Amino acid sequence: MLTESVTTDIVVVGGGLAGVCAAIGAARQGSRVALIQNRPVLGGNSSSEVRVWVCGATAHGIHLFARETGIMGELYVENQFRNPDGNPYYWDLLLLEKVRAEPGIELFLNTDVTEVEADGPEDARVIRSVTGWMSGSERRITFTGGSVIDCSGDGLVGHLAGAEVMRGSEPREQFGESWAPEQAGEDMLGSTILFYTKDVGHPQKFVAPPFAIDIAQTAIPQNRVIRQTMSGCDFWWIEWGGHLDVVHDNERIRDELQAVCYGLWDHIKNSGQYDADTLSLEWVGAVPGKREYRRFVGDHVLTQHDVLGQTEFEDRVAFGGWSIDLHPVGGVYASEKGSRHWHPDGNYHIPVRALYSRNVTNLWMAGRDISASHVAFGSTRVMATCAILGEAAGIAAAVAGRLGASPRDLAADHVPELHRAMVRADASLLGVRDDDPANLALGAEVSASTSKTMLGSTRSTGRITLDHDLALVLPVDPELGEVEILLDAAEDTELLVELHSVGRPQNYLPAARERSAVVPVRHGRSWARADLSWEPGEAQNTVVVLRRNPLLEVHQAERVEPGTVTMRHRDLPLDEATPEQWRSWKETLHGHGICFRATSPTRAFAPEQAIGGYARPYGGPAMWVSADAAEDPQPWLQLDWAEPQEITTVDLVLDDDVNEDLINLHHHRTPDDTMRSLVHTARVEALVDGQWQEIARMEENRERHRSFPLARPVRTDSLRVVVEEMNGAPTARIVSLRVYGD
């Protein structure tokens, strides 16, 4: 046996997506990081060992323009390119590659941390070290660092350090949450094991083991949807153990879940109810995917009110959007539905005060164990949200270390520094502007070859009967005048058009009606013009609602204009017991839209949008968009300074279409391997001695965030980015252009 010691700036325990993103986020800030994972692969529940799809703030397309950016966004977009079939082993490989690409990370796989040395009073404990055993190598390794980030999921490190903890469900009166039980309980969300199937093209038999559950003797066939075409995460509802201790009873839970898997497969293969003769069982999980265990107490406990009310935290460092998603304690055997959902109206903010322990002074946490009530945890627990919480905790720990500040001091006194580091890293933030004094672009005049000034899509590819209300999301900057809709009318009739504000900059649902117009429509084809004149005072999104009229057909458009979305109204089901939880509006015509014209010019895509401001849609698209390539085949975005600047780095944030709902294991497919809205080829030029000189070049790009450190400093008073080719979009798009001299 070998006894070793490792000293770094930050110790990250847990190699799921939270831990991976925490380690990478901290390392990119210049910190030395030890990343410790107790399994042979990274990814936690998303890995090939468990194979749960990665869900997040999009909520499978419920929320618009909501996909995560930052490190999680990198993973999504790169996996889309290299792994279009959702191979779980390719996903493992991508995670390993991303971690190994960071020279500041030391990776320790197969290392189980079971010892924590901590001391100090109960309200101010300090972790001195953590110790793990590397199985297969007989190495006992003690890790020391200024900060520890517990991304272990189960929260063992924080527990052993003496951190204040919550488990189970809090009573309703504690946080005033309507979805909390009257009395506190130890029940939790259960664990899941999945199985994969494959059509081998010839008859396959299956002999069930004696321990397989006889599904016909349970309520499962009556209460759950079962089809022979289902596989993998389609069986998310194979859940059990919430009434037990999901950690201490892990082995019992695993055995029961595997028995359910084999019983379900026996039912599909041998009951005679399914066309499954040539199907074979390809893979059955051996590691239960846990949903819930310990949650540590921070200086803020996120609650149901924060999620549904979208609390505007000044110290926001991440966002979520998955519904509050709670499951019956009986799991797969329950007579109730497998889950119930309550969606906020849009994405909500998560504060940094929920990412550190209030009584262990150097303990950060990210992933399943953050400071949240059981009800709020029902939303924050999904892996893409855990991932961006990991990046936030990693960056925060690095910034705090650089400043010599405790986590609490960072939250109280250094939020601007934290936000600037996160913005520069392109982390997932909502509503945080780039105000970094180090960004020289903020002091420049900005111009462009062209800009998109009118919104409209006029080429028809078909018609849709207006038998349900339709809604068109439009950015308004500075005003909206008349909106024209291309219609076919079966007879002379009228169209009721309404304009609604959305309430919050990150929302895309009708919140308050601001204007309405009744438009006469003549028989046949015509452009129906509605005067909705509205000047809101600040840039924001609006929703133009077309009320149902089955006598009308709306024309489907060839393409979607940037910043726009078409939604369809879904009627409330007659048996819906909780109408406040029903989401009436959902995107339709994804990748297309309706034929419309907005007659007022817009500033939503002006060159100023790419300097400072937001790095993702917030109160509008937040990016520069050029005119179509036919009008401007070599579009450029330019900065001019009154005095020459010494430039060492140019950063670009590009449009990777955060309204496209990507998923690592491809629960659904997205048509393009590379986002069409991304710049493919571009050059960066500086004006030197009166001549434009190329100082950086980008080719075959498929990434959102590109940084170009220059080989030597360039002194110039003008710099521009020339877009030579897009990945398919008809316009050039740049979210942010940043220039640094450090």
Buried (B, 14 or more C-beta within 10 A) or exposed (E): EEEEEBEBBBBBBBBBBBBBBBBBBBBBBEBBBBBBBBBEBBBBBBBBBBBBBBBBBBBBBBBBBBBBBBBBBBBBBBBBBBBBEBBBEBBBBBBBEBBEEBEBBBBBBBBBBEEBBBEBEEEEBBBBBBBBBBBEBEBBBBBBBBBBBBBBBBBBBBBBBBBBBBBBBBEBEBBEBEBBBEEBBEBBBBBBBBBBBEBEEEEBEBEBEEEBBEBEEBEBBEBBEBEBEBBBBBBBBBBBBBBBBBBEBBEEBBEBBBBBBBBBBBBBBBEEEBEBEEBBBEBBBEBBBBBBBBBBBBBBBBBBBBBBEBBEBEBBBBBBBBBBBBBBBBBBBBEEEBBBBBBBBBBBBBBBBBBBBBBBBBBBBBBBBBBBBBBBBBBBBBBBBBBBBBBBBBBBBBBBBBBEBBBBEBBEEBBEBBBBBBBBBBBBBBBBBBEBEEBBBBBBEBBBBBBBBEBBBEEBEEBBBBEBBBBBBBBBBBBBBBBBBBBBBEEEBBBBBBBBBBBBBBBBBBBEEBBBBEBEBEEEEBBBBBEBEBEBEEBBBBBBBBBBBEBBBBBBBBEBBBBBBBBBBBEEEEEEEEEEBBBBBEBBBBEBBBBBBBBBBBBBBBBBBBBBBBBBBBBBBBBBBBBBBEEBBEBBBBBBBEEEBEBBBBBBBBBBBBBBBBBBBBBEEBEBEBBBBBBBBBBBBBBBEEEBEEBBEBEEBBBBBBBBEBEEEBEBBBBBBBBBBBBEBBBBBBBBBBBBBE
